[in-house]
Amino acid sequence: MFADQNLPIIFAGLMALAVVVYAILDGYDLGVGILLPLNNDKHSDQMIASIGPFWDANETWLVLAVGLLLIAFPEAYNLVFKDLYIPAFALLIGLILRGVAFDFRTKVREVHKGKWNLIFKLGSLLASAAQGYMLGLYVMGFQSSLNAHLFAALSAVGVSCAYALIGATWLIMKTTDDLQGKAIHWAKRAGQVSVIGIVAVCLVNPLINPAVLDRWTTAPTAYFLAIIPITSFALLALGYTVLNRLPLKDDSGCWLPFVITVVLFLSCFSGLAFSYFPYIVPQQLTIWQAASAPESLRFILFGALVVIPCILAYTAFSYKVFWGKVEKLEYY
């Protein structure tokens, strides 16, 4: 059905799809958690309600991405998680804290509710920072130097702010009145810091990877790839302009900042993908070297072609059902 040499490319594409969809979907609900106010129960309830029907299902894409890495590229899985064991552990702790706090905050006495809001916020921040730290070490080629860990720390801040940005734009789309006004303010501030993170990755990535520098500076490829950073910074400028004009009286255009941010995420992810392909571990392992046996990939592919459309279908259905402005948070 598929040539053996094409199977690793197909699975790399499926894994890339899972990663970018996770970054967008779980990114906004992590961002909402980061922005959760600790001194305003009404706003915190509205914010939790805005992600209530979605946040748990959004994490499915993370499970899918890690699962595809394990079964399709087991050698890369071993190399990656050997170096990312501690931040991956921190990520799991953050996700566990979020899950526990999400339910407990509505079931405890009012006097204890603020503590669980704080835990939800800290869990969101820990999960976001861990992902950013992992990305930073990946870009640095899993070096163990001080500079690599400093860059990873900067990446942790950048990814957390990027999630706060998409979370704020989600709230602009889902809320009204005072909370929407605050979300506009949060989006502006998070966008400003996100610019620093994007610039840092753009500068560091080619400097530490000669192959990446060659790819981004050699014609004619360089002319094509130049579209990516130009598009990214144009989107940031457009987004800031739109935010300055919101909210409109009829709330039209409230969805635009979120859509712009989604396209920005896609643009940045495309830049990383073009930088490293065909390497799955930078400068160490290509997708063909890391791939499982063709017979295994062929068997797994049939399962993936059933599971992934099902996940896409129920994700689309849930967003259709719960579309529109957020209503009061209630548990039955």
N, C-alpha and C positions, 0 to 999 in steps of 0.2 A: 504493500500500500504506500509506504513512504521509504525512500532510499535511506540506508543506514546513516549516511553522513548528514542527512537533514533532521533526523530525530533529535539530536542535541539542540539544534536551533529552535525546533518547535517547543521543546520543554523550557529552553531559556526564555522564549517569548511568553509562555504560559506563566512562568515564575515572575517575569517582569510585570505582566498584567496584574498578578496577585499583589505584588509589592506596591505598585502605584495606586491601585484601587484601595488597598489598606491605608496608604499614606493620606489619601483624600478623605475616605470615610471615617476611619478611626482617628484621623488627624483632627477633624473638626470637633469630635466629641471629647478628645483629649484636650483640645484647646478650650472648649467650654469649661472643662474641669479646672484648667489652669486659671481661668478668669473668674471662677466662682467667688462671689463676694462673701465675706464672713460676717458682715455687719448688716445684712439686708435679707431677711428670710424670704420676703416676697419675691425678690429678684432671683435668689438662689433656687427657689422652687420653680420659677418660670424657666430658668436655664436648664435645670434637671429635666423638666417636662419636655423641653425641646429635643432632647436626645433620648428620652426614655424608650420609645419604641424601636430605636435603631442601634444603640451603643453596643449591646451584647453581640448582635449579629455582625456588626462591623468587624469584630475581632476574628471572625471566620476566615477572613482573607489573610491574616497573619499566620493562622494555622495552616492554611493552604500553601502559602509561600514556603514556610519551613518544611512542610511535608514534601513538596516538590523538590526542594534542595536535597533532602535526605534520600529520597528514593531515586531521583534522576541523576544527581551529582554527589554521590556519597563521599568521594575523596575531597571535594570542595567543602562539604559539610564538616568533615573532620578538621580540616585546616582552619576554616572560618571560626568555628565555635571553640577550637582550642585557644584562640587568641581573644575571643569575645565572651568567654565563659562568665566572667564577673559582671560585665554590663548586661548580658543576657539574663543573668540571675536577678539583677536589679530591676530589669524590665518586668519579669514575672512577678516580683514582689509588688511593684507598682500596680500592675493589672489586678492582682489579688486584692490589694487595699481598695482599689476603686470598686470592685465587685461587691465586697463586703459593705463598704460605706454606702453604696447606692441604695441597698435595701435597708440597712440599719437606721439610716437617717430618718426614715419615715415611720419607724416602728418603736423608737425610743421616746421617752418623755421629752417634752419640749426643751427642758433645761439642758439635755445632753445632745440636742440636735446639732448645735454649733460644732461640737467635737467631731462628729462624723462628717460634717461639711469640710472641716479642716483636713480630715484623713482623706476624703475624696480628692481634695485639691492637691494634697501632697502626693497621693498616689498617681494622679494625672501628671504632675510635674516630674516625678521620678521616672515614670514610663517614657515620657517625652525626652527627657534628658538622656536616658539610657540609649534610646534609639539614635539620638544625635551623636552621642559618644561613639557608638558602634559605627556610624557612618563616617565619622572623622578618622577612626583607626583604619577603616577600609580604604578611604582615600589615601591615607599615609602608607598604605601597603603593609599594615600590621607591624610597623616598626615599634620598637620598645624604647625609643629615645624620649628624652624630656620634651623636645619640640613636638614629637608626635602626640604625646599626651596633652600638651598645651593646646595644640590644634584641635584635638578631639574634644577638649573642654569647651573651646570656642564653638565647635560644631554642635555641642549639646545645647548651648545657649541659643544658637541660630535655629536649630530645629524646633526647640520649645517655642521660640517666638513665631516661627512659621506656622506651627499648630495653633498658637494663640491668634494669629492673623486669620486663618481659615475658620477657627471657632467663632471669632468676632463677626466675620462676614455671614456665618450661618445664623447667628443671633440677629443680625440686621434683617435677614430674610424672614426669620420665624417670629420675631417679636415686634412690639410697637411702643410708642410713648417713651417714658423715661429710660427703660432698659435698652431700647433701640438706640437712643441717643448716646448712652454709655458705650454700647457696642461699637458705634461709629468712632468714638474717641479711642477705644481700645485698638481698633483696626488700624488707625493712623499710627499709633505708637508702635505696635507690633510690626507693621510694615516697614517702619524706619529702621528697626534693628535687623529685620530680615534682609534688608539690602546689604548690610555689613556682612552677614553670613554668606550670601550669594557671591559677593565680591571676593571674600576670603577663599572660597572653594575654587572660583575661577582663576585666582592667582596661584594658589598652592598646588592645585592638581597638576598643571603642566610643568611646574618647577621641579616637582619631585619625581615625575614620570616622563622620561625623555620620549617615550613612544607617544604619549598623549600630546606633548608639545609638538612633536613632528606632525601628528595628525591634524592639529588645530592651526598649524602655520604653513603647511605645504599645499600649494595649489594643485588641482582645482578643489580638493576637499575642503580647504579652509574657507573658500567662498560660500560653500553650502552650509558649513557648520556655523559661520558667522551669523546666520539667521537666528540661531538659538539665543545667544546672549542679547542680541538686539531686540528680539521679541520679548525676552524676560524683563528687560529694563523698561521697554515701552509699556508692558502690562503694569509694572509697578507705578509708572507715571500716570497711566490711565486710571488705575485703581484709586490713587490718591486724589485725582481730579474728581472722580465720581463721588468719593467719600465727602469731599468738601461741599458737594451740592445736595447731599442727603441730610435729613429726610424731606421728601416732597410731600405736599399736602395730601395727595391721594395714595401715597406710599408706592407709587409706581417706580420701578427701577430698583426696588429693595433687593431683588435677586441678583442684580448685576455685579456687585462686589464679590459675591460668592463664586459666580461663574468665572470672573476674571482671575480669581485666586486659584481655582481649579485648573484653568489653562496655564497659569504660572507654574503650578506644581508639575504639570505634564511637560512643560518646556524645560524646567530644571532637570527632571528625571531623564528626558531625552538627551540632554547634554552629557550626563553621567554615562548613559548607555552607549552613546557614540564614542565616548572617550575610551571605554574599556573593552568593548567588543573586539575580539571573541573571548577575552579573558573573563573568567568568573571569579578568580582570585588574582588581583592585579599583578601582572608581570610574573606570575608563578604558574598558573594553571588555566588552560583554555577549556571551553565547554566540551570539546571533543576528548581531551585528556581526562577530564573529571567524570565523563558520562558513564552510566551503567552500560551493561552489555545491550546490544541492539534488540535481542530477544526480550529482555526485561522491559526496555523502553517501549517496545511495541505493545506488550501486554498492558503496561501501566497506562498507555495512551488511551486505550479503549475506556478505561475507568474514568480518566480525566475528562474525556469528551462527553461523558454522561454527567459527572459531578459538577463541573464548572458551569454549564448552561443552567443546571438546576439552581445553583447558588445565585447566578445572575438573575434568574427568573424570580426567585422569592425575594431577592433584594429590591428589584424593581417594583414588585407587587407591594412590599411593605412601605416603600416611599410613596407609592400612589395612594395607598389607603390613608396614610397619616400626613398627607401633604397639607399645606396651609399654615396659618398662624397657630402658635401654640395656645393650648387651653390650660385650664387649671390642672395641676398635678393631683391625681387621685389614685388610690389603691383600693381594690375590692377584695 
